[in-house]
Amino acid sequence: MTTVSVELTYLICGTCGCPHMIPTEIYETAEREGKFWTCPNGHSRGWSIDGAIEILEKKLARAVDAHHRAETHITEHMVRARLLERQLSAQKAATTKAKNKANRVEVER
């Protein structure tokens, strides 16, 4: 006896309201390639290729927007890090200068 496991996607027909399930692989292929299936009552369900392209274009636009926001965020943090590095360097120089001055005053006594 062979056991087969298939992941299913739960759907409700937009025409008759009939709940049904189809294999997830078929659902994802239909979405990606603009294909169709039928509900148990025979109503055609799925995506046209134009609809699939539109979905992918929207996903791409969201991904591009997220990428630009991430780049901006990284750039802002890099600018802030450089500023803090310069401030730290200036503070170290001021501390060294003050120590050297204190040592000279001590030596002169």
N, CA, C and O atoms as a GROMACS GRO file, in nm:
protein
  436
    1MET      N    1   0.084  -0.118   0.000
    1MET     CA    2   0.000   0.000   0.000
    1MET      C    3   0.089   0.124   0.000
    1MET      O    4   0.182   0.134   0.080
    2THR      N    5   0.061   0.219  -0.088
    2THR     CA    6   0.137   0.343  -0.099
    2THR      C    7   0.053   0.458  -0.046
    2THR      O    8  -0.066   0.470  -0.078
    3THR      N    9   0.116   0.542   0.035
    3THR     CA   10   0.048   0.660   0.088
    3THR      C   11   0.102   0.782   0.017
    3THR      O   12   0.223   0.801   0.007
    4VAL      N   13   0.013   0.865  -0.031
    4VAL     CA   14   0.051   0.987  -0.100
    4VAL      C   15  -0.005   1.105  -0.021
    4VAL      O   16  -0.121   1.104   0.020
    5SER      N   17   0.078   1.205  -0.001
    5SER     CA   18   0.035   1.325   0.071
    5SER      C   19   0.034   1.442  -0.027
    5SER      O   20   0.131   1.467  -0.097
    6VAL      N   21  -0.078   1.514  -0.030
    6VAL     CA   22  -0.093   1.629  -0.121
    6VAL      C   23  -0.142   1.747  -0.039
    6VAL      O   24  -0.239   1.736   0.036
    7GLU      N   25  -0.074   1.860  -0.054
    7GLU     CA   26  -0.119   1.983   0.013
    7GLU      C   27  -0.234   2.043  -0.067
    7GLU      O   28  -0.227   2.054  -0.189
    8LEU      N   29  -0.340   2.081   0.004
    8LEU     CA   30  -0.459   2.135  -0.062
    8LEU      C   31  -0.480   2.281  -0.026
    8LEU      O   32  -0.444   2.325   0.084
    9THR      N   33  -0.538   2.356  -0.117
    9THR     CA   34  -0.575   2.495  -0.095
    9THR      C   35  -0.728   2.504  -0.088
    9THR      O   36  -0.797   2.457  -0.177
   10TYR      N   37  -0.778   2.564   0.019
   10TYR     CA   38  -0.922   2.578   0.041
   10TYR      C   39  -0.972   2.699  -0.036
   10TYR      O   40  -0.914   2.807  -0.028
   11LEU      N   41  -1.079   2.681  -0.111
   11LEU     CA   42  -1.136   2.788  -0.193
   11LEU      C   43  -1.287   2.792  -0.178
   11LEU      O   44  -1.349   2.694  -0.136
   12ILE      N   45  -1.345   2.904  -0.212
   12ILE     CA   46  -1.490   2.918  -0.220
   12ILE      C   47  -1.522   2.976  -0.358
   12ILE      O   48  -1.467   3.079  -0.396
   13CYS      N   49  -1.609   2.910  -0.431
   13CYS     CA   50  -1.644   2.955  -0.565
   13CYS      C   51  -1.709   3.093  -0.556
   13CYS      O   52  -1.801   3.114  -0.476
   14GLY      N   53  -1.661   3.185  -0.636
   14GLY     CA   54  -1.716   3.320  -0.636
   14GLY      C   55  -1.851   3.329  -0.705
   14GLY      O   56  -1.919   3.431  -0.693
   15THR      N   57  -1.890   3.226  -0.776
   15THR     CA   58  -2.019   3.226  -0.845
   15THR      C   59  -2.129   3.164  -0.759
   15THR      O   60  -2.234   3.225  -0.740
   16CYS      N   61  -2.105   3.043  -0.708
   16CYS     CA   62  -2.210   2.972  -0.635
   16CYS      C   63  -2.184   2.962  -0.484
   16CYS      O   64  -2.273   2.920  -0.409
   17GLY      N   65  -2.064   2.999  -0.440
   17GLY     CA   66  -2.032   2.994  -0.297
   17GLY      C   67  -1.996   2.855  -0.247
   17GLY      O   68  -1.985   2.835  -0.126
   18CYS      N   69  -1.977   2.760  -0.336
   18CYS     CA   70  -1.946   2.623  -0.298
   18CYS      C   71  -1.801   2.614  -0.248
   18CYS      O   72  -1.709   2.648  -0.322
   19PRO      N   73  -1.781   2.569  -0.122
   19PRO     CA   74  -1.643   2.550  -0.075
   19PRO      C   75  -1.583   2.425  -0.141
   19PRO      O   76  -1.652   2.325  -0.160
   20HIS      N   77  -1.457   2.432  -0.174
   20HIS     CA   78  -1.388   2.318  -0.233
   20HIS      C   79  -1.239   2.332  -0.213
   20HIS      O   80  -1.190   2.437  -0.171
   21MET      N   81  -1.167   2.226  -0.243
   21MET     CA   82  -1.021   2.227  -0.231
   21MET      C   83  -0.961   2.174  -0.360
   21MET      O   84  -1.017   2.087  -0.426
   22ILE      N   85  -0.845   2.230  -0.394
   22ILE     CA   86  -0.769   2.177  -0.507
   22ILE      C   87  -0.624   2.164  -0.460
   22ILE      O   88  -0.585   2.232  -0.365
   23PRO      N   89  -0.545   2.079  -0.525
   23PRO     CA   90  -0.404   2.069  -0.487
   23PRO      C   91  -0.336   2.206  -0.499
   23PRO      O   92  -0.354   2.278  -0.598
   24THR      N   93  -0.257   2.240  -0.399
   24THR     CA   94  -0.189   2.370  -0.395
   24THR      C   95  -0.102   2.390  -0.518
   24THR      O   96  -0.092   2.501  -0.570
   25GLU      N   97  -0.040   2.284  -0.565
   25GLU     CA   98   0.046   2.295  -0.684
   25GLU      C   99  -0.035   2.341  -0.806
   25GLU      O  100   0.012   2.424  -0.884
   26ILE      N  101  -0.156   2.287  -0.822
   26ILE     CA  102  -0.242   2.328  -0.933
   26ILE      C  103  -0.285   2.474  -0.916
   26ILE      O  104  -0.286   2.551  -1.012
   27TYR      N  105  -0.320   2.511  -0.793
   27TYR     CA  106  -0.362   2.649  -0.765
   27TYR      C  107  -0.249   2.747  -0.798
   27TYR      O  108  -0.272   2.848  -0.865
   28GLU      N  109  -0.127   2.718  -0.750
   28GLU     CA  110  -0.014   2.809  -0.773
   28GLU      C  111   0.024   2.816  -0.921
   28GLU      O  112   0.062   2.922  -0.970
   29THR      N  113   0.015   2.702  -0.991
   29THR     CA  114   0.044   2.702  -1.135
   29THR      C  115  -0.060   2.786  -1.209
   29THR      O  116  -0.025   2.863  -1.299
   30ALA      N  117  -0.186   2.771  -1.171
   30ALA     CA  118  -0.292   2.850  -1.236
   30ALA      C  119  -0.270   2.999  -1.213
   30ALA      O  120  -0.287   3.079  -1.305
   31GLU      N  121  -0.232   3.036  -1.092
   31GLU     CA  122  -0.207   3.176  -1.061
   31GLU      C  123  -0.089   3.229  -1.142
   31GLU      O  124  -0.096   3.337  -1.201
   32ARG      N  125   0.018   3.152  -1.145
   32ARG     CA  126   0.141   3.194  -1.212
   32ARG      C  127   0.126   3.201  -1.363
   32ARG      O  128   0.178   3.291  -1.428
   33GLU      N  129   0.053   3.103  -1.420
   33GLU     CA  130   0.046   3.091  -1.566
   33GLU      C  131  -0.087   3.136  -1.626
   33GLU      O  132  -0.108   3.125  -1.746
   34GLY      N  133  -0.177   3.185  -1.542
   34GLY     CA  134  -0.304   3.234  -1.592
   34GLY      C  135  -0.397   3.122  -1.638
   34GLY      O  136  -0.461   3.134  -1.743
   35LYS      N  137  -0.403   3.014  -1.561
   35LYS     CA  138  -0.488   2.900  -1.598
   35LYS      C  139  -0.614   2.896  -1.512
   35LYS      O  140  -0.633   2.978  -1.422
   36PHE      N  141  -0.700   2.798  -1.542
   36PHE     CA  142  -0.830   2.786  -1.476
   36PHE      C  143  -0.853   2.646  -1.424
   36PHE      O  144  -0.785   2.552  -1.465
   37TRP      N  145  -0.949   2.632  -1.333
   37TRP     CA  146  -1.002   2.504  -1.287
   37TRP      C  147  -1.152   2.525  -1.269
   37TRP      O  148  -1.200   2.637  -1.286
   38THR      N  149  -1.224   2.422  -1.236
   38THR     CA  150  -1.368   2.439  -1.214
   38THR      C  151  -1.403   2.399  -1.071
   38THR      O  152  -1.341   2.311  -1.012
   39CYS      N  153  -1.505   2.466  -1.018
   39CYS     CA  154  -1.557   2.429  -0.887
   39CYS      C  155  -1.638   2.300  -0.904
   39CYS      O  156  -1.663   2.259  -1.018
   40PRO      N  157  -1.678   2.235  -0.795
   40PRO     CA  158  -1.756   2.110  -0.809
   40PRO      C  159  -1.886   2.127  -0.888
   40PRO      O  160  -1.938   2.029  -0.942
   41ASN      N  161  -1.938   2.250  -0.897
   41ASN     CA  162  -2.061   2.274  -0.973
   41ASN      C  163  -2.033   2.316  -1.118
   41ASN      O  164  -2.125   2.351  -1.191
   42GLY      N  165  -1.907   2.311  -1.158
   42GLY     CA  166  -1.872   2.336  -1.297
   42GLY      C  167  -1.839   2.480  -1.333
   42GLY      O  168  -1.816   2.511  -1.450
   43HIS      N  169  -1.834   2.570  -1.234
   43HIS     CA  170  -1.801   2.710  -1.264
   43HIS      C  171  -1.650   2.725  -1.284
   43HIS      O  172  -1.571   2.672  -1.206
   44SER      N  173  -1.614   2.796  -1.388
   44SER     CA  174  -1.472   2.819  -1.418
   44SER      C  175  -1.414   2.919  -1.320
   44SER      O  176  -1.470   3.027  -1.299
   45ARG      N  177  -1.304   2.883  -1.261
   45ARG     CA  178  -1.235   2.969  -1.165
   45ARG      C  179  -1.089   2.979  -1.207
   45ARG      O  180  -1.038   2.887  -1.271
   46GLY      N  181  -1.021   3.086  -1.173
   46GLY     CA  182  -0.879   3.098  -1.203
   46GLY      C  183  -0.843   3.239  -1.246
   46GLY      O  184  -0.912   3.335  -1.212
   47TRP      N  185  -0.736   3.249  -1.320
   47TRP     CA  186  -0.683   3.378  -1.361
   47TRP      C  187  -0.662   3.379  -1.511
   47TRP      O  188  -0.626   3.278  -1.572
   48SER      N  189  -0.685   3.494  -1.569
   48SER     CA  190  -0.642   3.512  -1.708
   48SER      C  191  -0.493   3.543  -1.702
   48SER      O  192  -0.443   3.584  -1.598
   49ILE      N  193  -0.424   3.525  -1.810
   49ILE     CA  194  -0.281   3.554  -1.812
   49ILE      C  195  -0.256   3.701  -1.781
   49ILE      O  196  -0.157   3.735  -1.716
   50ASP      N  197  -0.348   3.789  -1.827
   50ASP     CA  198  -0.334   3.931  -1.796
   50ASP      C  199  -0.344   3.954  -1.645
   50ASP      O  200  -0.270   4.034  -1.588
   51GLY      N  201  -0.436   3.883  -1.582
   51GLY     CA  202  -0.452   3.895  -1.437
   51GLY      C  203  -0.328   3.846  -1.364
   51GLY      O  204  -0.285   3.906  -1.266
   52ALA      N  205  -0.271   3.735  -1.412
   52ALA     CA  206  -0.149   3.682  -1.350
   52ALA      C  207  -0.034   3.780  -1.366
   52ALA      O  208   0.044   3.801  -1.273
   53ILE      N  209  -0.024   3.840  -1.484
   53ILE     CA  210   0.082   3.938  -1.508
   53ILE      C  211   0.063   4.058  -1.417
   53ILE      O  212   0.160   4.110  -1.360
   54GLU      N  213  -0.061   4.103  -1.403
   54GLU     CA  214  -0.090   4.217  -1.316
   54GLU      C  215  -0.052   4.187  -1.171
   54GLU      O  216   0.006   4.272  -1.103
   55ILE      N  217  -0.083   4.067  -1.124
   55ILE     CA  218  -0.047   4.027  -0.988
   55ILE      C  219   0.104   4.030  -0.971
   55ILE      O  220   0.155   4.082  -0.872
   56LEU      N  221   0.176   3.973  -1.068
   56LEU     CA  222   0.322   3.970  -1.060
   56LEU      C  223   0.382   4.111  -1.068
   56LEU      O  224   0.480   4.141  -0.999
   57GLU      N  225   0.324   4.197  -1.152
   57GLU     CA  226   0.373   4.335  -1.161
   57GLU      C  227   0.355   4.408  -1.028
   57GLU      O  228   0.443   4.483  -0.986
   58LYS      N  229   0.241   4.386  -0.962
   58LYS     CA  230   0.218   4.449  -0.832
   58LYS      C  231   0.316   4.397  -0.728
   58LYS      O  232   0.368   4.473  -0.647
   59LYS      N  233   0.341   4.265  -0.729
   59LYS     CA  234   0.438   4.206  -0.636
   59LYS      C  235   0.577   4.264  -0.661
   59LYS      O  236   0.650   4.297  -0.568
   60LEU      N  237   0.613   4.278  -0.790
   60LEU     CA  238   0.743   4.334  -0.825
   60LEU      C  239   0.753   4.479  -0.778
   60LEU      O  240   0.855   4.520  -0.722
   61ALA      N  241   0.647   4.557  -0.801
   61ALA     CA  242   0.648   4.698  -0.759
   61ALA      C  243   0.665   4.708  -0.608
   61ALA      O  244   0.740   4.794  -0.560
   62ARG      N  245   0.596   4.622  -0.532
   62ARG     CA  246   0.611   4.624  -0.386
   62ARG      C  247   0.752   4.586  -0.345
   62ARG      O  248   0.809   4.645  -0.253
   63ALA      N  249   0.810   4.488  -0.414
   63ALA     CA  250   0.947   4.446  -0.383
   63ALA      C  251   1.047   4.556  -0.414
   63ALA      O  252   1.140   4.580  -0.337
   64VAL      N  253   1.027   4.624  -0.527
   64VAL     CA  254   1.117   4.735  -0.565
   64VAL      C  255   1.105   4.848  -0.462
   64VAL      O  256   1.206   4.905  -0.421
   65ASP      N  257   0.982   4.881  -0.422
   65ASP     CA  258   0.962   4.985  -0.320
   65ASP      C  259   1.031   4.947  -0.189
   65ASP      O  260   1.098   5.030  -0.128
   66ALA      N  261   1.016   4.822  -0.148
   66ALA     CA  262   1.079   4.776  -0.024
   66ALA      C  263   1.231   4.784  -0.036
   66ALA      O  264   1.300   4.821   0.059
   67HIS      N  265   1.283   4.750  -0.154
   67HIS     CA  266   1.428   4.757  -0.176
   67HIS      C  267   1.476   4.902  -0.166
   67HIS      O  268   1.579   4.929  -0.104
   68HIS      N  269   1.404   4.995  -0.227
   68HIS     CA  270   1.443   5.136  -0.222
   68HIS      C  271   1.437   5.188  -0.078
   68HIS      O  272   1.525   5.263  -0.035
   69ARG      N  273   1.333   5.149  -0.004
   69ARG     CA  274   1.325   5.191   0.136
   69ARG      C  275   1.443   5.136   0.217
   69ARG      O  276   1.499   5.206   0.301
   70ALA      N  277   1.480   5.011   0.190
   70ALA     CA  278   1.592   4.950   0.261
   70ALA      C  279   1.723   5.021   0.225
   70ALA      O  280   1.805   5.048   0.312
   71GLU      N  281   1.741   5.052   0.096
   71GLU     CA  282   1.862   5.124   0.055
   71GLU      C  283   1.870   5.261   0.123
   71GLU      O  284   1.976   5.300   0.171
   72THR      N  285   1.758   5.332   0.128
   72THR     CA  286   1.754   5.463   0.193
   72THR      C  287   1.787   5.450   0.341
   72THR      O  288   1.864   5.529   0.395
   73HIS      N  289   1.730   5.349   0.404
   73HIS     CA  290   1.754   5.324   0.547
   73HIS      C  291   1.903   5.296   0.571
   73HIS      O  292   1.962   5.350   0.665
   74ILE      N  293   1.961   5.212   0.487
   74ILE     CA  294   2.103   5.179   0.501
   74ILE      C  295   2.189   5.303   0.480
   74ILE      O  296   2.282   5.328   0.557
   75THR      N  297   2.158   5.382   0.378
   75THR     CA  298   2.234   5.504   0.351
   75THR      C  299   2.228   5.600   0.470
   75THR      O  300   2.329   5.657   0.510
   76GLU      N  301   2.108   5.618   0.525
   76GLU     CA  302   2.094   5.706   0.641
   76GLU      C  303   2.178   5.657   0.758
   76GLU      O  304   2.241   5.738   0.827
   77HIS      N  305   2.180   5.527   0.781
   77HIS     CA  306   2.260   5.472   0.892
   77HIS      C  307   2.409   5.485   0.864
   77HIS      O  308   2.488   5.507   0.957
   78MET      N  309   2.448   5.470   0.738
   78MET     CA  310   2.591   5.484   0.705
   78MET      C  311   2.636   5.629   0.726
   78MET      O  312   2.745   5.653   0.777
   79VAL      N  313   2.553   5.724   0.688
   79VAL     CA  314   2.585   5.866   0.708
   79VAL      C  315   2.596   5.895   0.858
   79VAL      O  316   2.689   5.963   0.902
   80ARG      N  317   2.502   5.842   0.935
   80ARG     CA  318   2.503   5.861   1.081
   80ARG      C  319   2.628   5.796   1.141
   80ARG      O  320   2.689   5.853   1.231
   81ALA      N  321   2.664   5.678   1.093
   81ALA     CA  322   2.784   5.610   1.145
   81ALA      C  323   2.910   5.690   1.115
   81ALA      O  324   2.997   5.702   1.201
   82ARG      N  325   2.920   5.747   0.994
   82ARG     CA  326   3.038   5.829   0.960
   82ARG      C  327   3.045   5.953   1.049
   82ARG      O  328   3.152   5.992   1.095
   83LEU      N  329   2.928   6.014   1.074
   83LEU     CA  330   2.924   6.131   1.162
   83LEU      C  331   2.972   6.094   1.302
   83LEU      O  332   3.051   6.166   1.362
   84LEU      N  333   2.923   5.982   1.354
   84LEU     CA  334   2.963   5.939   1.487
   84LEU      C  335   3.111   5.903   1.492
   84LEU      O  336   3.177   5.929   1.593
   85GLU      N  337   3.164   5.845   1.384
   85GLU     CA  338   3.308   5.815   1.378
   85GLU      C  339   3.390   5.943   1.383
   85GLU      O  340   3.491   5.950   1.453
   86ARG      N  341   3.346   6.046   1.308
   86ARG     CA  342   3.418   6.174   1.311
   86ARG      C  343   3.411   6.238   1.449
   86ARG      O  344   3.509   6.293   1.498
   87GLN      N  345   3.292   6.231   1.512
   87GLN     CA  346   3.277   6.286   1.646
   87GLN      C  347   3.366   6.212   1.745
   87GLN      O  348   3.429   6.275   1.831
   88LEU      N  349   3.372   6.080   1.734
   88LEU     CA  350   3.457   6.001   1.823
   88LEU      C  351   3.603   6.035   1.802
   88LEU      O  352   3.679   6.050   1.897
   89SER      N  353   3.642   6.048   1.675
   89SER     CA  354   3.781   6.082   1.644
   89SER      C  355   3.816   6.220   1.701
   89SER      O  356   3.924   6.238   1.758
   90ALA      N  357   3.725   6.316   1.687
   90ALA     CA  358   3.750   6.450   1.741
   90ALA      C  359   3.757   6.445   1.894
   90ALA      O  360   3.840   6.513   1.954
   91GLN      N  361   3.671   6.366   1.956
   91GLN     CA  362   3.673   6.354   2.101
   91GLN      C  363   3.803   6.290   2.149
   91GLN      O  364   3.860   6.334   2.249
   92LYS      N  365   3.851   6.187   2.078
   92LYS     CA  366   3.979   6.124   2.113
   92LYS      C  367   4.094   6.224   2.101
   92LYS      O  368   4.182   6.228   2.187
   93ALA      N  369   4.091   6.304   1.994
   93ALA     CA  370   4.196   6.404   1.975
   93ALA      C  371   4.193   6.507   2.087
   93ALA      O  372   4.298   6.547   2.138
   94ALA      N  373   4.074   6.551   2.125
   94ALA     CA  374   4.061   6.648   2.233
   94ALA      C  375   4.108   6.589   2.366
   94ALA      O  376   4.173   6.657   2.445
   95THR      N  377   4.077   6.463   2.389
   95THR     CA  378   4.119   6.395   2.513
   95THR      C  379   4.271   6.383   2.516
   95THR      O  380   4.333   6.410   2.618
   96THR      N  381   4.331   6.342   2.404
   96THR     CA  382   4.477   6.329   2.396
   96THR      C  383   4.543   6.464   2.417
   96THR      O  384   4.644   6.474   2.487
   97LYS      N  385   4.488   6.568   2.356
   97LYS     CA  386   4.543   6.703   2.369
   97LYS      C  387   4.538   6.748   2.516
   97LYS      O  388   4.634   6.804   2.569
   98ALA      N  389   4.426   6.721   2.581
   98ALA     CA  390   4.412   6.759   2.721
   98ALA      C  391   4.509   6.682   2.809
   98ALA      O  392   4.567   6.739   2.902
   99LYS      N  393   4.528   6.552   2.783
   99LYS     CA  394   4.623   6.471   2.860
   99LYS      C  395   4.765   6.522   2.841
   99LYS      O  396   4.842   6.536   2.937
  100ASN      N  397   4.800   6.551   2.714
  100ASN     CA  398   4.935   6.601   2.686
  100ASN      C  399   4.958   6.734   2.756
  100ASN      O  400   5.066   6.757   2.810
  101LYS      N  401   4.859   6.822   2.756
  101LYS     CA  402   4.871   6.951   2.822
  101LYS      C  403   4.888   6.931   2.972
  101LYS      O  404   4.969   6.999   3.036
  102ALA      N  405   4.812   6.838   3.027
  102ALA     CA  406   4.821   6.810   3.172
  102ALA      C  407   4.958   6.753   3.205
  102ALA      O  408   5.015   6.788   3.308
  103ASN      N  409   5.013   6.667   3.119
  103ASN     CA  410   5.147   6.612   3.142
  103ASN      C  411   5.254   6.720   3.134
  103ASN      O  412   5.350   6.718   3.211
  104ARG      N  413   5.239   6.817   3.039
  104ARG     CA  414   5.337   6.924   3.027
  104ARG      C  415   5.335   7.012   3.151
  104ARG      O  416   5.440   7.055   3.200
  105VAL      N  417   5.216   7.038   3.202
  105VAL     CA  418   5.203   7.122   3.322
  105VAL      C  419   5.268   7.050   3.440
  105VAL      O  420   5.332   7.114   3.523
  106GLU      N  421   5.252   6.920   3.449
  106GLU     CA  422   5.308   6.841   3.556
  106GLU      C  423   5.461   6.841   3.548
  106GLU      O  424   5.529   6.854   3.650
  107VAL      N  425   5.515   6.826   3.428
  107VAL     CA  426   5.659   6.821   3.407
  107VAL      C  427   5.723   6.956   3.441
  107VAL      O  428   5.833   6.959   3.495
  108GLU      N  429   5.657   7.066   3.411
  108GLU     CA  430   5.709   7.200   3.434
  108GLU      C  431   5.717   7.230   3.584
  108GLU      O  432   5.796   7.317   3.623
  109ARG      N  433   5.643   7.166   3.665
  109ARG     CA  434   5.645   7.195   3.810
  109ARG      C  435   5.764   7.144   3.874
  109ARG      O  436   5.781   7.160   3.994
   0.00000   0.00000   0.00000
